[in-house]
Amino acid sequence: MNLKTAYEPYFKMGAAISRWNLHTKAHTDLLLDQFNSFTCENDMKPMYYLDRDKNKENPDKYDITPALTFEHAIPYLEFAKENGIAMRGHTLVWHNQTPKWFFCQHYNEHFPLADRETILKRLESYIKGVLTFVQENYPGVIYAWDVVNEIVDEGDFRKSIWTKTVGNDFFIKAFEYARKYASKDVALFYNDYETALDWKRDFIIENVLKPLMEKNLVDGMGMQSHLLMDHPDLNDYRKAVESYGALGLQIHITELDMHNADPSEESMHSLAERYKEFFNIYLDARKSGKANITSVTFWNLLDENSWLSGFRRETSYPLVFHGK
């Protein structure tokens, strides 16, 4: 039995894929055989939508309506449409992988940062452009968007170029624009990492999710879930799942992997057992009604694709498939 069939009664099963995966038949065969959802690992992050050349060549024309390009996104959207597989959109707004020139006067890094009003107009135009393009050309393909990614750090809102130009409410404005232009059947998510830490869980709930819920702007919480073999504690993770679930939002496990540098048979068995414990949490929460988990996505398709080897500076074996 494949993964998508095993968990079909409970939630979608997905994987993040790269250009390499998309253009390697063995990889796309594996994806379609095992999963019924996927996420674009990098090519649908802000830097890949914003057309650098057009904006810089004619900054006055595009000052509040940034020029966009979809050349990076289209191959994934076409693949999803042709193969009838659902997509999670990742990610519209992030402090990372958004070019600095987007925030500057005349789209020039050597000029001062633009004012709040200008950045908000650019943000609305950008979100409108992305959502409109996808929904008009690929209706029904993307079932959820990570609207805003990783805005909490060190006990408070992360200090970023977004907070510097707009303020701490930039995430609320992003969700307002996403709700304004998204189709009614598309769910809007806040996404973050280390979401089982006590302080971060509580901060996200009180300062991110509840303000968004008061305005009916958010549909779900994305728990990235980049795990270690000894972190987080299972009880802390279960508590977090149930705490977010208690809000009545959908829960997506969005970037699941588990760093493990030991490829031995014994270690792989331990990895499988620890994954089993986390999936038991997902299933128990869903069956009991304590959390409406509707999607689980592994972050990458194969061990060989994992970002963790570079991030951890040692070869990682963090996933359930290897060597295709």
C-alpha positions as CSV (number, residue, x, y, z in Angstrom):
1,M,0.0,0.0,0.0
2,N,1.3,3.5,-0.8
3,L,1.3,6.5,1.5
4,K,-1.5,8.4,-0.1
5,T,-3.9,5.4,0.1
6,A,-2.9,4.5,3.7
7,Y,-3.7,8.0,4.9
8,E,-6.4,9.0,2.5
9,P,-9.2,8.7,5.0
10,Y,-7.5,11.3,7.2
11,F,-5.3,13.8,5.3
12,K,-3.4,14.5,2.1
13,M,0.1,13.1,1.9
14,G,2.6,15.4,0.1
15,A,6.3,16.1,-0.7
16,A,8.3,19.1,-1.6
17,I,9.9,18.9,-5.0
18,S,12.6,20.7,-6.9
19,R,13.3,21.3,-10.6
20,W,15.5,18.3,-10.6
21,N,12.7,16.1,-9.3
22,L,10.3,17.7,-11.8
23,H,12.5,16.8,-14.7
24,T,13.5,13.3,-13.6
25,K,10.9,10.7,-14.5
26,A,11.8,8.2,-11.7
27,H,11.1,11.0,-9.3
28,T,7.8,12.1,-10.7
29,D,6.7,8.5,-10.9
30,L,7.5,8.1,-7.2
31,L,5.7,11.3,-6.4
32,L,2.5,10.3,-8.3
33,D,2.6,6.7,-6.9
34,Q,3.0,7.7,-3.2
35,F,1.5,11.2,-2.8
36,N,-1.6,13.1,-3.7
37,S,-0.2,16.6,-2.9
38,F,3.1,18.4,-3.4
39,T,4.8,21.7,-2.7
40,C,7.3,23.6,-4.8
41,E,10.5,23.7,-2.7
42,N,11.8,27.0,-3.9
43,D,10.5,28.2,-7.3
44,M,7.3,29.8,-6.0
45,K,9.0,31.9,-3.3
46,P,8.8,35.7,-3.8
47,M,12.1,36.2,-5.6
48,Y,11.0,33.9,-8.4
49,Y,7.8,35.9,-9.0
50,L,9.3,39.4,-9.0
51,D,10.6,40.3,-12.4
52,R,13.9,42.0,-11.6
53,D,14.7,43.2,-15.1
54,K,11.4,44.7,-15.9
55,N,11.1,46.5,-12.5
56,K,14.6,47.9,-12.6
57,E,14.3,49.0,-16.3
58,N,11.1,50.9,-15.7
59,P,10.7,51.6,-12.0
60,D,8.3,54.5,-12.5
61,K,5.9,52.3,-14.5
62,Y,6.0,49.5,-11.9
63,D,6.4,51.6,-8.8
64,I,3.2,50.4,-7.0
65,T,2.4,47.5,-9.4
66,P,5.6,45.3,-9.5
67,A,6.1,43.4,-12.7
68,L,5.8,39.6,-12.2
69,T,7.0,36.6,-14.0
70,F,5.6,33.0,-13.8
71,E,8.3,31.2,-15.8
72,H,9.5,29.3,-12.7
73,A,6.0,28.4,-11.4
74,I,4.4,27.3,-14.6
75,P,6.2,23.9,-15.0
76,Y,5.0,22.8,-11.6
77,L,1.4,24.1,-12.2
78,E,1.3,22.4,-15.6
79,F,2.5,19.1,-14.0
80,A,-0.1,19.3,-11.3
81,K,-2.9,20.1,-13.8
82,E,-1.8,17.3,-16.2
83,N,-1.5,14.7,-13.5
84,G,-4.5,15.7,-11.3
85,I,-2.3,16.1,-8.2
86,A,-3.0,18.9,-5.7
87,M,-0.6,21.6,-4.7
88,R,0.2,23.7,-1.7
89,G,1.4,27.2,-2.6
90,H,4.6,28.2,-0.7
91,T,5.1,31.0,0.1
92,L,3.7,34.5,-0.7
93,V,5.4,36.6,2.0
94,W,8.7,35.9,3.7
95,H,11.6,37.9,5.0
96,N,13.9,35.5,3.2
97,Q,14.2,35.0,-0.6
98,T,12.5,38.4,-1.2
99,P,14.9,40.7,-3.0
100,K,15.9,43.9,-1.1
101,W,15.3,46.0,-4.2
102,F,11.5,45.3,-3.8
103,F,11.6,47.4,-0.7
104,C,13.6,50.3,-2.1
105,Q,12.7,53.5,-3.9
106,H,12.9,53.1,-7.6
107,Y,13.6,49.4,-7.1
108,N,17.3,50.4,-6.5
109,E,19.2,48.9,-3.5
110,H,21.3,52.1,-3.4
111,F,18.3,54.2,-2.7
112,P,16.5,54.6,0.6
113,L,13.7,52.2,1.6
114,A,10.3,53.1,0.3
115,D,7.6,54.3,2.7
116,R,4.9,52.1,4.3
117,E,2.1,53.2,1.8
118,T,4.3,52.3,-1.2
119,I,5.3,48.9,0.2
120,L,1.7,48.0,1.0
121,K,0.6,48.9,-2.5
122,R,3.4,46.8,-3.9
123,L,2.4,44.0,-1.6
124,E,-1.3,44.1,-2.6
125,S,-0.4,44.2,-6.3
126,Y,2.0,41.3,-6.0
127,I,-0.4,39.1,-4.0
128,K,-3.3,40.0,-6.4
129,G,-1.1,39.2,-9.4
130,V,0.1,35.8,-8.2
131,L,-3.3,34.6,-7.0
132,T,-5.1,35.9,-10.1
133,F,-2.7,34.2,-12.5
134,V,-2.9,30.9,-10.7
135,Q,-6.6,30.9,-10.3
136,E,-7.4,32.0,-13.8
137,N,-5.0,29.6,-15.5
138,Y,-5.0,26.7,-13.1
139,P,-8.3,26.8,-11.3
140,G,-8.6,24.3,-8.4
141,V,-4.9,23.2,-8.6
142,I,-3.7,25.0,-5.4
143,Y,-5.8,24.1,-2.4
144,A,-3.8,26.1,0.2
145,W,-1.3,28.9,0.4
146,D,1.3,29.7,3.0
147,V,0.5,33.4,3.0
148,V,3.1,34.4,5.5
149,N,6.1,32.5,6.7
150,E,8.2,32.7,9.8
151,I,7.5,36.0,11.5
152,V,8.2,35.0,15.1
153,D,11.7,34.8,16.5
154,E,13.5,35.3,19.9
155,G,10.3,35.8,21.8
156,D,8.7,38.5,19.6
157,F,8.0,39.4,16.1
158,R,11.0,38.9,14.0
159,K,12.9,42.1,13.1
160,S,12.9,42.1,9.3
161,I,12.8,44.4,6.4
162,W,9.0,44.0,6.5
163,T,8.7,45.3,10.0
164,K,11.2,48.1,9.2
165,T,9.2,49.3,6.2
166,V,5.6,48.5,7.2
167,G,5.5,47.6,10.8
168,N,4.5,44.5,12.9
169,D,1.1,44.5,11.2
170,F,2.5,43.7,7.8
171,F,1.3,40.1,8.2
172,I,-2.3,41.2,8.8
173,K,-2.2,43.3,5.7
174,A,-0.8,40.4,3.7
175,F,-3.7,38.1,4.9
176,E,-6.2,40.9,4.1
177,Y,-4.9,41.0,0.5
178,A,-4.8,37.2,0.2
179,R,-8.4,36.9,1.5
180,K,-9.5,39.6,-0.9
181,Y,-8.2,37.9,-4.0
182,A,-8.1,34.2,-3.1
183,S,-10.9,31.8,-4.3
184,K,-13.3,30.7,-1.6
185,D,-12.1,27.1,-1.9
186,V,-8.4,28.0,-1.2
187,A,-7.3,27.8,2.4
188,L,-4.9,30.5,3.8
189,F,-2.2,29.5,6.3
190,Y,0.4,30.9,8.6
191,N,3.5,28.8,8.5
192,D,6.4,28.6,11.0
193,Y,9.2,26.3,12.4
194,E,9.8,25.1,16.0
195,T,6.1,25.5,16.7
196,A,6.1,23.1,19.6
197,L,8.3,25.4,21.8
198,D,6.1,26.6,24.7
199,W,6.9,30.3,24.2
200,K,6.6,30.2,20.5
201,R,3.4,28.2,20.5
202,D,1.8,30.7,22.9
203,F,3.1,33.8,21.0
204,I,1.8,32.5,17.7
205,I,-1.6,31.7,19.1
206,E,-2.0,35.0,20.9
207,N,-0.3,37.5,18.6
208,V,-0.6,35.9,15.1
209,L,-3.5,33.5,14.9
210,K,-6.1,35.1,17.1
211,P,-5.8,38.6,15.6
212,L,-6.1,37.0,12.1
213,M,-9.1,34.9,13.3
214,E,-10.8,37.9,14.7
215,K,-10.8,39.3,11.1
216,N,-11.7,36.0,9.5
217,L,-8.4,36.1,7.6
218,V,-6.8,32.7,8.3
219,D,-7.9,29.1,7.8
220,G,-5.0,27.1,9.1
221,M,-1.7,26.8,11.0
222,G,1.3,25.3,9.2
223,M,3.6,23.4,11.6
224,Q,6.8,22.9,9.6
225,S,8.1,20.1,11.8
226,H,11.8,19.9,11.0
227,L,12.6,17.3,13.6
228,L,15.6,15.7,15.3
229,M,15.9,12.2,16.6
230,D,15.7,13.7,20.2
231,H,13.8,16.9,19.6
232,P,11.1,18.0,20.1
233,D,9.7,16.0,23.0
234,L,6.7,14.0,21.9
235,N,4.4,15.3,24.6
236,D,5.4,18.9,23.8
237,Y,4.6,18.3,20.1
238,R,1.3,16.6,20.9
239,K,0.3,19.6,23.1
240,A,1.2,22.0,20.4
241,V,-0.9,20.1,17.8
242,E,-3.8,20.1,20.1
243,S,-3.4,23.7,21.1
244,Y,-3.5,24.9,17.5
245,G,-6.3,22.5,16.8
246,A,-8.3,23.8,19.7
247,L,-8.6,27.1,17.8
248,G,-10.8,25.4,15.2
249,L,-8.3,26.0,12.4
250,Q,-7.0,23.4,9.9
251,I,-3.6,22.0,10.7
252,H,-1.0,21.2,8.0
253,I,2.3,19.6,8.8
254,T,4.1,21.5,6.1
255,E,7.8,20.6,6.0
256,L,8.3,17.3,7.7
257,D,11.8,15.8,8.0
258,M,14.0,14.3,10.7
259,H,17.7,14.9,10.6
260,N,19.7,11.7,11.0
261,A,23.3,11.4,9.9
262,D,23.6,7.6,10.6
263,P,22.5,5.4,7.6
264,S,23.0,2.1,9.5
265,E,20.1,-0.4,9.6
266,E,19.7,0.2,13.4
267,S,19.5,3.9,12.9
268,M,17.0,3.6,10.1
269,H,14.8,1.4,12.3
270,S,15.0,4.1,15.0
271,L,14.0,6.8,12.4
272,A,11.0,4.7,11.3
273,E,9.9,4.2,14.9
274,R,10.1,7.9,15.7
275,Y,8.2,8.8,12.5
276,K,5.6,6.2,13.6
277,E,5.2,8.1,16.9
278,F,4.6,11.4,15.2
279,F,2.1,9.9,12.8
280,N,0.3,8.4,15.7
281,I,0.0,11.9,17.1
282,Y,-1.5,13.1,13.8
283,L,-3.9,10.2,13.6
284,D,-5.0,10.4,17.2
285,A,-5.6,14.1,17.0
286,R,-7.6,13.7,13.8
287,K,-9.7,10.7,15.0
288,S,-10.4,12.3,18.4
289,G,-11.3,15.7,16.9
290,K,-8.6,17.5,18.9
291,A,-7.0,18.8,15.7
292,N,-8.3,18.9,12.1
293,I,-5.1,17.8,10.4
294,T,-5.9,17.8,6.6
295,S,-2.4,17.6,5.0
296,V,1.1,16.2,5.8
297,T,4.0,17.2,3.6
298,F,7.5,15.8,3.7
299,W,10.1,18.4,2.9
300,N,11.7,16.8,-0.1
301,L,11.1,13.6,-1.9
302,L,14.3,11.6,-1.4
303,D,17.2,11.7,1.1
304,E,19.5,12.8,-1.7
305,N,17.3,15.9,-2.3
306,S,17.2,17.1,1.4
307,W,18.3,20.6,2.3
308,L,19.4,19.2,5.6
309,S,22.8,17.9,4.3
310,G,23.8,21.4,3.4
311,F,22.2,23.1,6.4
312,R,23.7,20.6,8.9
313,R,27.0,20.3,7.0
314,E,26.8,16.5,7.2
315,T,25.0,13.9,5.0
316,S,21.5,13.5,6.3
317,Y,19.1,10.6,5.8
318,P,15.9,12.3,7.0
319,L,13.1,10.9,4.8
320,V,11.3,7.7,3.9
321,F,12.6,7.3,0.4
322,H,16.2,6.9,-0.8
323,G,18.1,6.3,-4.0
324,K,15.8,6.7,-6.9
